[in-house]
Amino acid sequence: GAFIARFDAGRDLFLTAFDASGTLIGTITVDGLDAAGEGARVRWVVVASPARGSGLGKRLMERAMRFVDDRGYARTYLTTFAGLDAARALYERHGFRLVSETDADPWTGTRPIQRFERHTG
């Protein structure tokens, strides 16, 4: 909720996709608040089960990467759970590389968290 409360369309991206019936089937966000510091953050990429494998994730990621490139953000990062192989492949196809991995997530302690970064320029 904090992201939406401070959303700035010149700095941040909040993109959604709906199917023909108006059902939300995907979303991606870019948080540019610390783009000059730690980097712009891809806060979430979500594609609903019925839309997986349709290319929607690819299209959302392409739009988001155009957004960060158009703004000249030199570094973009995201964090995700280890083991999400399809998501990892999507990130790597768009220039993200694994830079670190924790032993366990801070919520349950059961799943490693990975950090991916994309550098430009």
N, C-alpha and C positions, 0 to 999 in steps of 0.2 A: 503494500500500500504506500510506503514512503516514496517509492519511485514515481508512482502516478501523481502523488501530491506535489512533487517538485519537477515534473516533466516539463521540458523545454524543447519545442519542436525544432529549434535550430541546432540543438546539441544532442538530443535523444531521438530514438526511433521506437515506436510502438506499432507493430504491424500485425494485423489479423487477417485470417482467411476464412471464408464461409462457403458452405456448399450451396447448391441451387435452392435448397429449402430454407436457407437462412441459419443453419446450424454452424456454430463455430467449430472449425476443423483444424485450425493451426494458428500459431502465434510465434513471434520472435521479438525480442526487445534488445536495444543497444542503449546502454547508460553511458553517456559521454561526460558525466560530471568530473571525473578525474582523468580525462583523456590525455592531458599534458603531464600527468604524474604516472600513476601505475598503468594507465591505459584505459581505453574504452572497454566496457564490459558487456559481453553478450550475457544478459541476465537469465534468459530462458529461451529455449527452442522447444516447442511442443507441437506434435502432430498427432491428432486423434487416430485411434486404431483403424477406423474405416478408410482413412486417407493415406496410411502408410504404404509405401511402395508406389505411390502415384506421381512422385516427383515434386510434391508440395514442399517437402523439407529443403530440397535443392533450390527451388524458386525463392523460398523465404530467405535462405542463407545468401543467395546471390544478391537479393535486394539489400540485405543488411550490409554485405561487404561493399556494395556500391555506395551505400550511405557513409560508411566509415572512410572509404577512399575519397569520396567527394569532399569530405570535411578535413582531409589531410591527417587523420589520426594515425600516428606512426606505430602504435601498438594496440592490439585488441586482444582481450583474453576472455576465457570462460573456464568455469569449473564444472565437473560432472562426476558421476559415479563411475568407477572402473567397471568394465564388463559390458558396457553398452556399445557393442561392436559396430552396429549400423550407424549410430550417432558419431562414433569416433571416425569412421570412414568419411562421413559427410564433412566433419570438421577438417580432416586432413586434406580432402579434395579442395577445400577453400583456403589452404595455406596455413592452417593451424598445426602446431607441433607440440607434442607432449613435453613439458618442461619440469614437472614435478608430480609426485604422488605421495599422499599421506598413507599411513598404515590403516587408519580407520576414520570413518566419518564422526563428527562431533555429536551427532544425535543418538545413534544406536551403537556406535563402535564396531559395526559389523562390515561396513563396505569402504574400501579405499576411495579417496577423492583424488581426482586427477585435475591438473591445471594445464590448459593448452593456451598457447600464445601464437599470434600472427603479427609479423613485423613487416612494415612497408617502408620504402624510402631509404 
